[in-house]
Amino acid sequence: MPARPDVLLITLDQFRGDSLSSIGHPCVRTPHLDALAGDGVLFRNHYATCAPCSPARASLLTGLYQMNHRVCRNGTPLDARHATVATVARAAGYDPLLFGYTDQSVDPRGLAPNDPRLRTYEGIAPGFAVHTDMAEPSPLWRQWLKQRGVDLGTQERDVFRPRSSGKPPGGPHREPPAFGADDTETAFLTDRMIEHLSSLDPAAEPSFLHVSQLRPHPPFVVPEPYNTLIDPKDTPVPVRAADRATEAAQHPYLAYELNRIPLASFVYEAPGLAVDMTDDAIATMRATYYGMIAEVDAQVGRTIAFLKETGRYDRTLIIVTSDHGEMLGDHRLLGKLGYFDAAYHIPLIIKPAGGTSAAGRVVEEFTEAVDVSPTILELVGANVPPTMDGRSLSPFIEGRTPKQWRDAVHWEYDFREIGKPDVQDKLGLPVDTAQLAVLRDKAFKYVHFTGLPPLLFDLIRDPAELENRAEDPDYASIRADYAGRMLSWRMAHADRTLSGWNLVAPGGPTHVAPDRGRW
C-alpha cells in the first residue's frame, strides 16, 4: 500500500447486509460490488452499532459507540470534543471532501440562537469540507433535473410519483418516477465526484473523498429498467410471526412500533400503516428495493471504471459500507429501528490501495461500524485516537486473523422523543430509560431495555427471533451470563479520553494506549 493513498469512503444508505449477490442472495444483482469484493475483502458479519441515520453515522465517523458519542436521535448534537475520521485525517495532511451528507447536528453551545444550523439534523460532521451538499430535499439535484428537462411538478414529492398517472400511489408499486436512470441522485452525485477528480492535478496531494449516496433509502421508487428488474414472485418472504397479534405479544416496545409506522414514510403519500401491508405489497416493495440496489451498484461500477481508466484504482483505498439496514417487512416492520438483525446487519467491503494477497477473502468474524474509522486512519498512516472504541481491520485485509478478536457484536437503539413524548407516555418511561442495547453472538441474542423487560433469543433453535426465552427457567443462567457480559462490555468501553494517563507515574507523565482485546 502507498504510504499516503487516495481514500474513497462510499456509504450506501439503508443497505441491508444480506443484499449482495456474492453471498448468495436469491434475486439481488450487484455485479460491481461483487467485483470490488473480489479485489478486496468482504466482511460478512458486519453490523451498525446504532440507528437511525444521525447516531449510525456518528459511530461510523467517530469510531465511538453511542454510549460515548451520545447522539441519541436525528437532531441530537454531536459533541464538538469528539474527533472524527475527517478531523484526524485533516491533521495528517489530507483535505477530506464530502459529496452528499453526514446527518450531524452541530454542537449548539456558543452558537447564536438564530444560527440556521440549529434547525437541522443534516449538518456536516467536523473535519469535512463540502463539495456537493445533498441534504434533503436535495436542491442541487433538483436544479440539475430541471436543467435536463425533467418535470418536477409543483410539490416537493411530485417527482417521485408514478410517472404514468402523476398521482399519489395507493401503496408499494413498480411504476417509474418522473426521472430516468441517468437522472437519479446516485448518478448526479457520481457525476460530481468524477468531475472533481477529473479536475485534479495527478501530481497533487492524495485525495480523501466521502461519497454519501442516499439510495436505497426511501422513497421506494426507482426508474426504468431497474423498476422491473426483479420479479416480486422471486423475492424472499419476510421473516415474521404467524400474525400481527403474535408479533406484538413478543414485547411492549415491538407492539408500540407496529402500531405507529406510516407507510407514507417509505412510499411517499401512500395511505395506512406498514403493518397492514398485504403479502403482495411487501413482495412489490422488496422487488423495488432490490431494483434500487441494482441502480446504486451500477453507479458504483461507473466510479470504479473511472478510477481504472485514469490510473487511480490501484492507488485508492476504497471502503463501501452503509449506515444501517432496513427491516423491509421482516417482523411486519419497515425502517431502521429496534433490535432485529435486519436493521443493523450492513455490508462492508474494503479494497486497499496497492492490492492485497487476501483479495476475495470473506471474513466471518464479527465486525462493527466503529471499526471503519480506525481502519482508514491506520491505513493512511495517521494516529488512531485512543478514545475510539473500534479496532483496525487491517489484519484481516492483510490475510491474517488477530489472536484476540471480539466474539460478539453490540448495538444500541435510543427511542426517546424530545418535543413529542409519545413513546415515553405510551410505554410509561422516563425519557432516559427509552433505550435498549443488544449483545449478539453466534448462539444467542440478549436485548437489555433500561425501563422494560429484556429479551433473549436462542439463535441456533430460533434464527428468526420469534421466541423470547428471557423468562424461560431453562435459560435463566444464560440470561444472567449475557446480562453480565453486557455490563462488562459497557464498563470496558466507558469514556477513555484521559483515563489512560497518569501524571504522577514513576518517571513522569505516562500514557497507556487502550487494550481493546476481546471486548
N, C-alpha and C positions, 0 to 999 in steps of 0.2 A: 504494500500500500504506500502511495506517496506520503511524504511527511505532512503535507498540507493539501489534502484532496479537496475537490469541489464537493459540496454537500447538497443533496436534494431530498428533502423530507416531504413526502406526499401523504396527506391524510384524506381518506375517502369516508365521508360522514355516514354513520349509521349502517355500516357494512358488517353483516353477520360473519362470524368466523368460520362457519361451515360452508360458505358460499363461494368456493373455489372448485373448479373442475379438477384440478390436480390432486385434490384429496378425496375425490370420489362423489362429489355432489351429483345427483342423478340428472339434473337438467340445466344447471347454470353453465354459462360459457365464458371462460376467462383465459383465452389463449395467451394474451400478452402478459398478464400477471403470472401465469404458469411458466412462461419462458423466462421471466425475470427471476422467479424462484429457482429455475434450473441453473442460472448463472450465480445464484447466491444461496441463501439459507432461508428455509421456511420454518417458522415457529408455530407448530400445530396447536399447542395448548397455551395460547396467549390470551390474556384477559385484561380488560379495562379494570381499573381499581375503584371507579365510582361513576356515577351518572347523575344528571343528564349532561348536556353539552359543556357548560362552563366548568363544573367540577372535573369532568373527564379530561378536558384539555388542560386544566390547571395541573393535574397529576402528570400528564404526558410531558408538559413543558417545564415543570419544576422538578420532576423526579420524586415528588412527595406524595405520601398517602393523604387522603382527605383529612384525616385526624390531625395532620400537621399543617397543610396549607389552608384548611378551613373554608374553602369555597364550597358552601353547602348546596346552593341552588343557582340557577341562572339569575344573575343580579347580585349575588354575594361578592363583595370586593375581594380582589387578590391583594393580600398584604404586600406593600411595596418592599418589605425587607427580604422577600424571597428571591433568590437567584433563579433565573431561567436558563434553558439551554442557549437562548439568544444572548443574554447578558454575559454569560461566561465565554461564549464563542466570540462575542464582540471584543471582550477584554484580551482575547488571544489573537486578535488581528483580523477577524472576519467582519463582514458587514451583512448580518442576517437581514434578508429581504422577504417580505410577506406578499404572497399572491392569494387573496382570499380573506380569511378571518380567523381569529383566535378566541372570540367569545369571552373576554376577560373584562370584568367591571373594574374600573380604576379605584385605587385606594382613595377614599373621599377626604381623608384628613389633610387639612391645609388647602383644600380647593375652595374657591368661591361658591356660594350656594347656587348661583346661576350658571355654573360651568356645564356645558351640554354633555360632557362625559358622565355626569351624574344621572343621566336619564336613559342609559342604555346598558345592556349586558354584553353588547357586541363591540367592546373596546379591544385595544391591541395589547397583547402581552408585552411586558417590558423587554427591551432589547431589540425589537424588530423595527426596522424601517418599513414603510408601506409603499409597495408599487401599485397594487390594484386592490382596493377595498371592496369586498363582496358582501358586506353586511346587508342582510335582507331589508328591503325588497330588491337589492342589487341594482341600484340606479344606473351604474355604468354598463351593465349587461343590457338593461332595457333600452338605454340610449343607442347601444350598438345594434340591437334588434330593429329599432325604428329606422336606423340608417340603412339596414338591409331590407327594408320594405315589409317587415312583419307588423301586422295589425295588433297593437297592444290592447285594444279595447278602451273602455273608459274607466274601469275599476282595476285595482291592483292585481286581482286574481283572474281577470278575464283571460290572460294569455295562457293559463293552464286549463281552461275549459275545453271540453271536446270540440275539435275543430268543425266537425260536421254540423253540429247544431248551435254551437256558441252559447249553450245554456248550461246552468249548473247540473252536475251529474246526480243521478239518483243513488249512486253507490260506486263501489270499485268498478273500473271499466278499462278497456284497452284502446279507447279512442285516442288518436294522436292529438297533441295540443296545437296551438297556432304556429309554433316554430318547428323547424326541421332538425335533422340530425347534426347538421353543421352549425346550428344556431344555439345549441344548448349552453347552459352556464359552464359546463365542463369544457366544451370546445372553446368558448370565449376565454376562459382563464388559461387554457393550454396555449392558445394563440398569443396571449400577452406574455406568458413565460418564454415562449420561443422567440418572440420579437425582442425581448430583453436580452436573452443570451446571444442572439444574433448581433446585437449592437456592441457587445463587449469585445475588447481587445484580447485576443487569445493569450497574450503575454501578461495580462492583468493579474491582479491578486486572485486567489481561488474564490469562487462564489459560494454563498450559503443561501439557498432558496428554500422557503417553506411554502409549498403549493397546497392550499387547504381547499379541496373540492367539496362542494355542497352535496352532491348526489352520491349514493342513493337515498339520501334524506327525503322525507315527504316534501311536496305532494307526490303521491304515487301516480305519476303520469310520465310517459316517455314517447318521443316521436318515432315515426317510421324509420327503419324497418324493425326497430327494437320492440315496438309495442306488440307485435305478433310473433316475435322470435320464439317464444316459449308457449307451448300449448298448456292452458290451465289444467288439463287432464293429466299432464305429466309431472305436476308439482307435488312435492311430498305433502302428505296430510299433516295437519298440525298436531302437535303433542298436547293432549288435554284430557281432562276427566270426562266421564260419560255425559254429564250435563252441567248446566250452569250452577245449579244448587250444590252439586257435589264439589265443584271447583271452589265456590265461595266458602264452603264449610271448612276448607283447609286452614284458613286463618282470617281473623278480622281485618287485617290490613289488605289481604287479597280481595276480600268481599268489598271493601271500600273502593279499590281501584276498578273492579269490574263494573261498579255502578256509576262511574263518572267519566270514562274516557270517550270523548266525542269522535265519531268517525270523521267529522269535518277537519280535524287536525291532520288527517292523513290523506283524505281525498277531499280537496277543498270544496266547501259548500254542500257536501253530501249530508243528508239528514241522519239522525239516530245515533245510537251508541255502538262502539266497536264490538261489544259483547253480543249484539244482536245480529251480526253478520251471518248469512247462510253459508253452507259449505261451498257452494258455487262462488259466492262473493269472495270468500277467503282464497280460493284457488285462483280467481281472476286477479286479486291483489298480489298474490305471490308471483304469478306469471309476469305482471307488470314490474314488480320489484326486481326480479331476475333480469328482465329486459333492461332496466336501469343500470344494473351491474354490468351488463354487456356493453352498454354505451360508455360507461366510465372506463371499462377495460380498453375499449378502442382508443380513448384519448390517452391513456397510459401508454398504449402502443405507439401513438404519434410522438409522445415525448421521448420514448426510448429510441425510436427510429431517428429522430433529430439528433439526439446525443451521439448515436453511432455515426451518422452522416458527417458530423462536424468534428469527429475525433475526441469527443468529450466523455464518451461512455466509460472507457476504461479508467479514467482519472476521477470518476464521480462515485462517491459513496451515496447509494440510493436506499432510502428506507420508505416502505409503503405500509401504512397501518390505518387504523380507524380510531375514532374517539370512543365509540361504544357500539353495541349491537342493536338488534331490532327484534321484538317479540314476534311480529308477523303472524299473529293469530294463535301462537302457542299459548296454552292455558287461557284462551279467549282474550288475550291482551294484545295491544299494539303499543309500540314505542320502546323507550329505554327507561326502565323503572324496576323497582322491586329486587327480587333475589334470584330469579331463574337464570340459568346459564345463557340463554339466547340473547339477553340484553347486555351481556358482558364479554362473551367469547368473541374475539375480534381477530382479524388477520394480522400477521407481521411477516414481512419479507425484507431481508437486508442483503444487499449486493455490495460488497466492499469495493472501494477503488483498488485497482490492480488485480482484482480477481481473488479467488480462494481455492485452495486444494480441496475444500469441502463443498464445492459447487454441487447443487442438487440435494444437499442434506436436508432432511426433515427432522427437526428437533422435537422430541416428545416430552421433554421436561417442561414443567410449568414455568411460564414467564409472565411478566406483568408490565403494564404500561409505564410504570415508574422506572423500568429498566432502559427505556429508549434514550432518554437524555444522557444518562451516564455512558451509554454505549457510544453515542455520537461524540461526546466530549473526549472520551478516551481515544477514539479512532482519529480525531483531528489533532491530538497532542495537547489538549487543554486539561487543566486540573479539574477533577470532579469534586465539587464542593462536598465536604464531609456531612453536610446536612441532608443530602439526597438519600432517600430510602432505597432507591433501586440499585441494581448491580449491573455492571457492564456485561454484555452478552458476547464480548469479543472471543472468549474461549470457544464458544460454540461455532462462531464464524471461522475460526482457525481449525476446526475439526476436532477440538478437544471437548471433554466434559469435565467441569470442575469437580474436585473431590467432594466439596461441600456445596450443595445447592438446595434450594427450597423444595420441600416435598408436598407443598400445598399452595394454593393461591388465596388471596383475600380481596374482598371488595366491600365498599360501604355505599349506602344509599340514605341520604337525608331527605325526608319527605315533609319537613316543616314548611309552612307557608307564612310569609311575612306580609301583612297587609290584608290578607283574606284567610283567616284562620279556620278554614272549613275542615281540614283534616284533623286539627287538634280538637275541634269541637265534637266532631262525629266519633272520634276514637277515644275521647276523654284524656288527651295527652297534654302535659305542659310542653311548650314549644321545644325545649332542648331534649325532650325524650322521643321526638318524632324521627327516629333514625334506626337503622339496622346495620349490622355488619355480618359478613359471611366468611366462613373458613371452609374451603372445598379442597379435598384431595381426591385420590382415585377411588376411594372406598365410600366416603361419607361427605355430606354437606351439612354444616351446622350454621343456622341463622340465628343470631342473637339480636333481639329487639330491646331497646332501652326501657320501653314502657309497656311492652306486650309480651305474650308467651313466646318462647323460642320454637324453632322448627329443627327437625333432624331427618335427613333422608339417607336411606341405605342405597347408595348408587349402584351397587352390584345387583341387588334384587329389584331395584326400582329406579332405573336410569331416567325415567320420565318425570320423576319427582312428584308423584301423586299421593304417596302415603307418608304422612308425618309420624315419625316414631318417637318424638320428643317425650310423650307421656307413656310410652310402652315400657313396662318394667324390665323386659328383656334387654332393653337398650339403655338402661339407667346409667351404667358405668361408662358407656360410650359417650353419652351426652355429657357427663361430668368431665370426661377426659378432653373432649373437644372444647368445652367451655374454658377449661384450664389452659388449653393451647391458645385459645383466642386471647385470653388475658396476657399470656406470655408474649404473644406477638405484639400486642399494643404496648406493653411495657418496654420491650426491646426497641421499639421504634418511636419512643417519646422524643420530643424535640431535642436535637443534639447540637444546636448552634454553638454553644460554648461548653457543652458537657465533657468534651474530650480534652479540655485544658486543665492544667494545674499550675498556677502561678508560683507556688511555693515548693515545687518539687525539688529534690536534690539536684543541683547542677543548673537551676534556673527554670524559667517558664518552659513547660513541656506540653506538647500536643500529641495525642494518640489518635490516629485515624480509626473510624468505626470498623469493627469486625462484624460484617453482616451475616456471616455464617449461614446456617440452615434456615434462619428466620426469614 
